[in-house]
């Protein structure tokens, strides 16, 4: 039985599993609340470019802070695109992924509701077009690729992954006014009841995240051991075991023959 199947069978009984679900919900709540606060704090005199840069800075700094705080508990996804990519590459189980996505969406809606309850609802994604799908796909590809690279198990000590992941969000959102996170788009849309072309913020990031995860996992993961080497090592291990068994059988046969000759 594979590890994800074992986790699905027993994880619901552990405190660590439910602690991770709660961590994803709370972290996404803070994440969306911070970004919505940036939008609500801007005025009509601020240019579109200024609002975009403020949002990118707020998103990057929020991600650095929250990932550093919650990654030891849940892995620090805070993004359904990352969670689904982790599930597709078999790093987490389907059950954990489904509950993570539900927790992230719930936290995002609560965060947006809190800020909009104070400042009033505002449409954060005006003039959305189908062409946004392309940038959502490409930039989420970069974000998820960086996430997998920064959190790779074989990566040696270096820069804190929180900084790398936060800078990837900051760089992507500096050049594009979007979401790159389905939960982050769902929260304001749900509270403001603005669902026009909302599918763009789900399909684009999810497909981009899956492609980014596959690209890193099967092409650029330098820490992954090649399958041919694994097969050779497995064969060599089995050969050594067989050799030891043959030696043991030879010793037993020799001792039995000596005992028969003695008798």
C-alpha positions as CSV (number, residue, x, y, z in Angstrom):
1,X,0.0,0.0,0.0
2,X,1.4,3.4,-1.0
3,X,2.0,6.2,1.6
4,X,-0.9,8.4,0.4
5,X,-3.3,5.4,0.8
6,X,-2.0,4.7,4.3
7,X,-2.4,8.4,5.2
8,X,-6.0,8.4,3.9
9,X,-6.7,5.4,6.2
10,X,-5.2,6.8,9.4
11,X,-4.7,10.6,9.1
12,X,-8.3,11.5,10.2
13,X,-7.4,10.0,13.6
14,X,-4.4,12.2,14.2
15,X,-4.2,15.7,15.8
16,X,-1.4,16.7,13.4
17,X,-3.6,16.2,10.4
18,X,-6.5,18.4,11.6
19,X,-3.9,20.9,12.9
20,X,-2.6,21.2,9.4
21,X,-6.1,21.8,8.0
22,X,-6.8,24.5,10.5
23,X,-3.4,26.1,9.8
24,X,-4.2,26.3,6.1
25,X,-7.5,28.0,6.9
26,X,-6.1,30.5,9.3
27,X,-3.1,31.3,7.1
28,X,-5.3,31.9,4.0
29,X,-7.6,34.0,6.1
30,X,-4.7,36.3,7.1
31,X,-3.3,36.2,3.5
32,X,-6.5,37.4,1.9
33,X,-7.3,39.9,4.6
34,X,-3.9,41.5,4.2
35,X,-4.3,41.8,0.4
36,X,-7.8,43.1,0.6
37,X,-6.7,45.6,3.2
38,X,-4.1,46.9,0.7
39,X,-6.8,47.4,-1.9
40,X,-9.2,49.0,0.5
41,X,-6.5,51.4,1.8
42,X,-5.9,52.8,-1.7
43,X,-7.7,56.0,-2.8
44,X,-9.0,57.1,-6.2
45,X,-6.0,59.3,-6.6
46,X,-3.6,56.3,-6.7
47,X,-2.7,55.2,-10.1
48,X,-3.3,51.6,-11.3
49,X,0.4,51.0,-11.4
50,X,0.8,52.1,-7.8
51,X,-2.0,49.9,-6.6
52,X,-0.5,47.0,-8.5
53,X,3.0,47.5,-6.9
54,X,1.4,47.9,-3.4
55,X,-0.5,44.7,-3.9
56,X,2.6,42.8,-5.1
57,X,4.6,44.0,-2.1
58,X,1.9,43.1,0.3
59,X,1.4,39.7,-1.2
60,X,5.1,38.9,-1.2
61,X,5.6,40.1,2.4
62,X,2.5,38.3,3.6
63,X,3.6,35.0,2.0
64,X,7.1,35.3,3.5
65,X,5.6,35.9,7.0
66,X,2.9,33.2,6.8
67,X,5.0,30.5,5.2
68,X,7.7,31.0,7.8
69,X,5.0,30.6,10.6
70,X,2.8,27.8,9.2
71,X,5.0,25.7,6.9
72,X,6.2,23.4,9.7
73,X,2.5,22.6,10.4
74,X,0.9,22.3,7.0
75,X,3.6,22.7,4.4
76,X,2.6,26.3,3.7
77,X,0.4,26.0,0.6
78,X,-2.2,28.7,1.1
79,X,-3.1,28.2,-2.6
80,X,-5.3,25.5,-4.2
81,X,-3.1,25.5,-7.3
82,X,-0.1,24.5,-5.2
83,X,-2.2,21.9,-3.2
84,X,-3.5,20.3,-6.4
85,X,0.0,20.2,-7.9
86,X,1.3,18.5,-4.7
87,X,-1.5,16.0,-5.0
88,X,-0.9,15.3,-8.7
89,X,2.8,14.6,-8.0
90,X,1.8,12.3,-5.1
91,X,3.4,14.4,-2.4
92,X,0.1,14.5,-0.5
93,X,-3.0,12.4,-0.5
94,X,-6.3,13.2,-2.2
95,X,-8.1,13.5,1.1
96,X,-5.5,16.0,2.5
97,X,-5.7,17.9,-0.8
98,X,-9.5,18.1,-0.8
99,X,-9.6,19.3,2.8
100,X,-6.8,21.8,2.2
101,X,-8.7,23.4,-0.7
102,X,-11.9,23.6,1.4
103,X,-10.0,25.2,4.3
104,X,-8.2,27.6,2.0
105,X,-11.5,28.7,0.3
106,X,-13.2,29.1,3.7
107,X,-10.4,31.1,5.1
108,X,-10.3,33.3,2.0
109,X,-14.0,34.1,2.2
110,X,-13.7,34.9,5.9
111,X,-10.7,37.2,5.3
112,X,-12.5,39.1,2.5
113,X,-15.7,39.3,4.6
114,X,-13.8,40.8,7.5
115,X,-12.1,43.6,5.4
116,X,-15.2,44.3,3.3
117,X,-17.3,44.5,6.5
118,X,-15.0,47.3,7.7
119,X,-14.2,49.2,4.5
120,X,-17.1,48.1,2.2
121,X,-17.0,45.8,-0.8
122,X,-14.9,46.7,-3.8
123,X,-14.3,44.9,-7.1
124,X,-10.6,44.0,-7.1
125,X,-10.6,42.4,-10.6
126,X,-12.1,44.9,-13.0
127,X,-12.0,44.5,-16.7
128,X,-11.3,40.7,-16.6
129,X,-11.1,39.1,-20.0
130,X,-10.4,35.6,-21.3
131,X,-6.9,36.7,-22.1
132,X,-6.2,36.8,-18.4
133,X,-6.1,33.0,-18.6
134,X,-2.7,33.1,-20.3
135,X,-1.0,35.2,-17.6
136,X,-2.7,33.3,-14.8
137,X,-1.3,30.1,-16.4
138,X,2.2,31.3,-17.0
139,X,2.8,33.2,-13.8
140,X,1.3,30.5,-11.6
141,X,3.6,28.1,-13.5
142,X,6.5,30.2,-12.3
143,X,5.2,30.4,-8.7
144,X,4.6,26.7,-8.3
145,X,7.9,25.8,-10.0
146,X,9.7,28.0,-7.5
147,X,7.7,26.5,-4.6
148,X,8.7,23.0,-5.6
149,X,12.3,24.0,-6.1
150,X,12.5,25.8,-2.8
151,X,10.9,23.0,-0.8
152,X,12.7,20.1,-2.6
153,X,13.8,17.5,0.0
154,X,17.3,17.2,-1.5
155,X,18.0,20.9,-1.4
156,X,20.8,21.8,0.9
157,X,20.9,24.7,3.4
158,X,20.7,28.1,1.9
159,X,18.1,31.0,1.7
160,X,15.0,30.4,3.7
161,X,12.3,29.0,1.3
162,X,9.9,31.5,2.7
163,X,11.9,34.3,1.2
164,X,12.2,32.6,-2.2
165,X,8.5,31.8,-2.4
166,X,7.5,35.3,-1.3
167,X,9.8,36.9,-3.9
168,X,8.3,34.8,-6.6
169,X,4.8,36.0,-5.8
170,X,6.1,39.6,-5.5
171,X,7.8,39.4,-8.9
172,X,4.9,37.8,-10.7
173,X,2.3,40.2,-9.3
174,X,4.4,43.3,-10.0
175,X,4.0,42.7,-13.7
176,X,0.4,41.5,-13.6
177,X,-2.7,42.6,-11.7
178,X,-4.2,39.2,-11.0
179,X,-4.6,36.5,-8.4
180,X,-2.4,33.5,-9.2
181,X,-4.4,31.8,-6.4
182,X,-8.0,30.6,-6.8
183,X,-8.8,31.0,-3.1
184,X,-7.5,34.6,-3.2
185,X,-9.8,35.3,-6.1
186,X,-12.8,33.5,-4.6
187,X,-12.9,35.4,-1.3
188,X,-13.5,38.9,-2.7
189,X,-15.7,37.5,-5.5
190,X,-17.9,35.7,-3.1
191,X,-18.3,38.6,-0.7
192,X,-18.9,41.2,-3.5
193,X,-20.9,38.8,-5.6
194,X,-18.8,39.4,-8.7
195,X,-18.3,36.1,-10.6
196,X,-17.9,37.3,-14.1
197,X,-15.3,35.1,-15.8
198,X,-14.3,33.8,-12.4
199,X,-13.3,30.5,-14.0
200,X,-10.2,32.2,-15.4
201,X,-8.8,32.5,-11.8
202,X,-9.4,28.7,-11.3
203,X,-8.6,27.0,-14.5
204,X,-5.5,29.1,-15.4
205,X,-3.7,28.8,-12.0
206,X,-4.5,25.1,-11.6
207,X,-3.3,24.1,-15.0
208,X,-0.2,26.3,-14.7
209,X,0.6,24.9,-11.3
210,X,0.3,21.3,-12.5
211,X,2.5,22.0,-15.5
212,X,5.1,23.8,-13.3
213,X,5.1,20.9,-10.9
214,X,5.6,18.3,-13.7
215,X,8.3,20.5,-15.3
216,X,10.3,20.6,-12.1
217,X,9.6,17.0,-11.0
218,X,10.6,15.3,-14.2
219,X,13.0,17.7,-16.0
220,X,14.7,20.1,-13.6
221,X,14.8,18.2,-10.3
222,X,18.6,17.7,-10.0
223,X,18.2,16.1,-6.6
224,X,16.0,13.3,-8.0
225,X,17.9,10.0,-8.4
226,X,17.6,8.6,-12.0
227,X,15.4,5.6,-12.3
228,X,18.1,3.5,-14.0
229,X,20.5,4.0,-11.0
230,X,17.7,3.0,-8.6
231,X,17.1,-0.2,-10.6
232,X,20.8,-1.0,-10.7
233,X,21.1,-0.5,-6.9
234,X,18.0,-2.7,-6.3
235,X,19.5,-5.4,-8.5
236,X,22.8,-5.2,-6.7
237,X,21.1,-5.4,-3.3
238,X,19.1,-8.4,-4.4
239,X,22.2,-10.0,-5.8
240,X,24.1,-9.6,-2.5
241,X,21.2,-11.1,-0.6
242,X,21.1,-14.0,-2.9
243,X,24.8,-14.5,-2.5
244,X,24.5,-14.5,1.2
245,X,21.7,-17.1,1.1
246,X,23.8,-19.3,-1.2
247,X,26.7,-19.1,1.2
248,X,24.5,-20.0,4.2
249,X,23.0,-23.0,2.3
250,X,26.6,-24.1,1.3
251,X,27.6,-24.0,5.0
252,X,24.6,-25.9,6.1
253,X,25.2,-28.5,3.4
254,X,28.9,-28.8,4.4
255,X,28.1,-29.2,8.1
256,X,25.5,-31.9,7.3
257,X,27.9,-33.8,5.1
258,X,30.6,-33.7,7.8
259,X,28.1,-34.9,10.4
260,X,27.0,-37.8,8.1
261,X,30.7,-38.8,7.5
262,X,31.3,-38.7,11.3
263,X,28.4,-40.9,12.0
